[in-house]
């Protein structure tokens, strides 16, 4: 019960800070909208795998901008304050949940604007939505943990880029394959392996985060 109370309090804190500044959401939404518009001016029309690949490139960098600040933007004083009022498990759980909601909202906005601008809808839109939800979960869990690790180093931004690259590439590969199946309108049973892989990756990252973060936070 104590853990649940701490998680609720920390999520409320994140929402309150975001409501006051609106920095993360507004900044990333502006980035996504401007990037999609520039791509539209450059290509005018996109279809199929090119449309799919460009969408995931946009979402990859948008997620880095949105989620990487989870721990990197925290000052030493705020970290010390949180250390005194909440457990490390409550902190990593609350950060991950908040980033999942942020990425889901951002992804849905980006996908809606992207399909509207390029006037293109995948053959199986339901499966494509599943792919975007799984992608949001993967980006959130992975980048939250990497942000926590990078925040303990001097050059956090550089370290996060180095650490995230080998971890996120396999996820992007599976996401592109899954979303391509949706674009081609293949039977959904063909995509069960990719969905299972993404779910396993999310579970493993979440478990490792819960196991390792208390030792990281102690430093």
PEKA-V737775 format. One record per residue. N is the residue number from 1. RES is the residue in one small letter. SS is DSSP state (H for helix, E for strand, C for the rest). D_CENTER is the distance of its C-alpha to the mean C-alpha in whole Angstrom. Layout:
((N;RES;SS;D_CENTER) (N;RES;SS;D_CENTER))
//
This chain:
((1;x;C;28) (2;x;H;27) (3;x;H;24) (4;x;H;23) (5;x;H;25) (6;x;H;23) (7;x;H;19) (8;x;H;20) (9;x;H;22) (10;x;H;19) (11;x;H;16) (12;x;H;19) (13;x;H;20) (14;x;H;16) (15;x;H;17) (16;x;H;20) (17;x;H;19) (18;x;H;16) (19;x;H;19) (20;x;H;22) (21;x;H;20) (22;x;C;17) (23;x;H;16) (24;x;H;12) (25;x;H;12) (26;x;H;16) (27;x;H;15) (28;x;H;12) (29;x;H;13) (30;x;H;16) (31;x;H;15) (32;x;H;14) (33;x;H;17) (34;x;H;19) (35;x;H;17) (36;x;H;18) (37;x;H;22) (38;x;H;22) (39;x;H;22) (40;x;H;24) (41;x;H;27) (42;x;H;26) (43;x;H;26) (44;x;C;28) (45;x;C;27) (46;x;C;24) (47;x;C;25) (48;x;H;24) (49;x;H;22) (50;x;H;22) (51;x;H;20) (52;x;H;17) (53;x;H;17) (54;x;H;17) (55;x;H;14) (56;x;H;12) (57;x;H;13) (58;x;H;12) (59;x;H;8) (60;x;H;8) (61;x;H;10) (62;x;H;8) (63;x;H;5) (64;x;H;7) (65;x;H;9) (66;x;H;7) (67;x;H;6) (68;x;C;9) (69;x;H;12) (70;x;H;11) (71;x;H;14) (72;x;H;15) (73;x;C;17) (74;x;C;18) (75;x;C;22) (76;x;H;24) (77;x;H;26) (78;x;H;23) (79;x;H;22) (80;x;H;26) (81;x;H;26) (82;x;H;23) (83;x;H;25) (84;x;H;28) (85;x;H;27) (86;x;C;24) (87;x;C;23) (88;x;H;21) (89;x;H;20) (90;x;H;19) (91;x;H;17) (92;x;H;15) (93;x;H;14) (94;x;H;14) (95;x;H;12) (96;x;H;9) (97;x;H;11) (98;x;H;10) (99;x;H;7) (100;x;H;6) (101;x;H;9) (102;x;H;8) (103;x;H;5) (104;x;H;8) (105;x;H;10) (106;x;H;9) (107;x;H;9) (108;x;H;12) (109;x;H;14) (110;x;H;13) (111;x;H;14) (112;x;H;17) (113;x;H;18) (114;x;H;18) (115;x;H;20) (116;x;H;22) (117;x;H;23) (118;x;H;23) (119;x;C;25) (120;x;C;24) (121;x;C;23) (122;x;C;22) (123;x;C;25) (124;x;C;23) (125;x;H;20) (126;x;H;20) (127;x;H;19) (128;x;H;16) (129;x;H;15) (130;x;H;14) (131;x;H;13) (132;x;H;10) (133;x;H;10) (134;x;H;10) (135;x;H;7) (136;x;H;5) (137;x;H;6) (138;x;H;6) (139;x;H;3) (140;x;H;3) (141;x;H;7) (142;x;H;8) (143;x;H;7) (144;x;H;8) (145;x;H;11) (146;x;H;12) (147;x;H;12) (148;x;H;14) (149;x;H;16) (150;x;H;16) (151;x;H;17) (152;x;C;20) (153;x;C;22) (154;x;C;23) (155;x;C;21) (156;x;H;18) (157;x;H;16) (158;x;H;18) (159;x;H;18) (160;x;H;14) (161;x;H;14) (162;x;H;17) (163;x;H;15) (164;x;H;12) (165;x;H;14) (166;x;H;16) (167;x;H;13) (168;x;H;11) (169;x;H;14) (170;x;H;15) (171;x;H;12) (172;x;H;12) (173;x;H;16) (174;x;H;15) (175;x;H;13) (176;x;H;15) (177;x;H;18) (178;x;H;17) (179;x;H;17) (180;x;H;20) (181;x;H;22) (182;x;H;21) (183;x;H;22) (184;x;H;25) (185;x;C;26) (186;x;C;26) (187;x;C;27) (188;x;H;24) (189;x;H;26) (190;x;H;25) (191;x;H;21) (192;x;H;22) (193;x;H;21) (194;x;H;18) (195;x;H;17) (196;x;H;18) (197;x;H;17) (198;x;H;13) (199;x;H;14) (200;x;H;16) (201;x;H;14) (202;x;H;11) (203;x;H;15) (204;x;H;16) (205;x;H;13) (206;x;H;13) (207;x;H;17) (208;x;H;17) (209;x;H;15) (210;x;H;18) (211;x;H;20) (212;x;H;20) (213;x;H;18) (214;x;H;22) (215;x;H;24) (216;x;H;21) (217;x;H;21) (218;x;H;25) (219;x;C;26))
//
